[in-house]
């Protein structure tokens, strides 16, 4: 009979070891699932930021279409710079002061934009002396667009200046997305 009691004690000891092993395996599984959900959430937030920054591009386009050439020749206090800036860096730009806020959407993304006219001289007309603009020209009487050129355009007709729009969306979990678009 003594050996039967010893067997019951050994089975209890083995059962405790198996219980600890199963608990550790369950904890590891829970952590790996939690990490997967966190990664999936981060990817979803990144995609949301890119989608929200498109709202900034569209807001800038609407603003550009509503302006007169006089307004577009001069730098505005917020959101518009009348020349290209070779030193422009979206990550160090003063968005709080110089960026134009568009909206804060339902997902919590705050969207801003800044527009650069792609001309060399600020606060000067497109045809000012020494002004060089990145532009596309449409020849008179032609429905097709000419190629882009730098400086003086050989084609006569309507000239369209290029603009670089940079949009920034800031959202949950310190997510920041920058999107740039060139348009005329």
Secondary structure as UniProt FT lines:
FT   HELIX           2..65
FT   HELIX           69..73
FT   STRAND          80..81
FT   TURN            86..87
FT   TURN            90..92
FT   HELIX           95..98
FT   STRAND          100..104
FT   TURN            106..107
FT   STRAND          110..117
FT   TURN            122..123
FT   TURN            126..127
FT   TURN            129..130
FT   STRAND          133..139
FT   TURN            140..141
FT   STRAND          148..150
FT   STRAND          157..161
FT   STRAND          163..171
FT   HELIX           172..174
FT   STRAND          175..183
//
